[in-house]
């Protein structure tokens, strides 16, 4: 119920933001068009956001093998239906879960994480992602990622809507256009911050419980945290509103969006996991 309310409020707020952006760009008509676009985006995001995000990252279904079997085994331990399993062909080690509910969930891992971690550590990462599914974080996470991208696209339209050569305005003046260009990274930042960073601690704790090996996830986070920022993820850099989906921040730290952390400090997460391990 809490996550359903959070999702409703977030979708309503983003629709209102679409309306404001439309008004800034095209007056009352622009506002009505943007609100309509926001409603359509909310509808499409609810039913198709997982497909949009997976397609954005070029994720391909994983075939039969250890990875699919491990995801299925851990899902059973978590009391979940087995999610779909995808692989993203990027060198950056990372992973995320998506889907509107456990019955329509997917877990995606990068080629980099498969190459970097051993089987024990990968089990810890997968268990973390399955906890997001179990806690129904994935709907809110995926909707924010999709609509953040749409907001950024809308903001970039501002550069084409300045005054015409005859002095007549096509919608946005130069000041408004500049404001809308600034809106792009700020919109991404706002939706990222709408997802509480406490969910990562909860997913770490839940993942430790599902896998039964808190130290494995701690070891995985140490390796991923050290390697992720050395290997840029071009798609994430172009779509910073999706950063909060991943188990560690996929951004390089050069963009404005990185002034606002979407994840707790990796060392703090490791410390919390080792504390759990010490209690076992």
Number of C-alpha atoms within 10 A of each C-alpha: 6 6 14 13 10 14 19 13 12 19 23 15 12 23 23 17 18 27 23 19 24 24 20 20 26 21 15 14 12 19 21 17 16 24 22 15 17 23 18 13 21 23 14 15 24 19 16 17 25 25 15 17 20 21 12 13 18 14 19 14 15 16 12 9 8 11 20 18 14 17 22 18 16 21 22 13 13 20 11 18 15 23 22 19 22 23 23 23 14 20 19 24 29 28 27 24 30 32 28 23 15 21 13 15 24 25 23 25 28 20 17 21 25 18 11 18 19 13 14 15 24 23 26 28 29 26 30 29 31 31 27 26 28 20 16 19 25 27 26 25 28 27 30 29 26 24 26 26 20 21 24 22 14 19 24 18 15 23 15 12 18 21 15 12 7 6 8 10 14 13 21 24 20 15 10 18 23 16 16 25 19 14 19 22 22 19 24 24 23 16 22 26 15 15 20 12 16 11 16 24 18 15 23 28 20 22 27 25 18 23 22 15 20 26 21 24 28 25 21 23 24 15 16 23 20 12 18 21 17 13 15 18 20 14 15 18 18 12 21 26 31 28 25 28 28 21 25 23 25 27 25 16 15 9 12 11 22 16 10 13 16 25 23 16 13 18 13 11 20 21 13 17 24 18 13 16 16 10 7 9
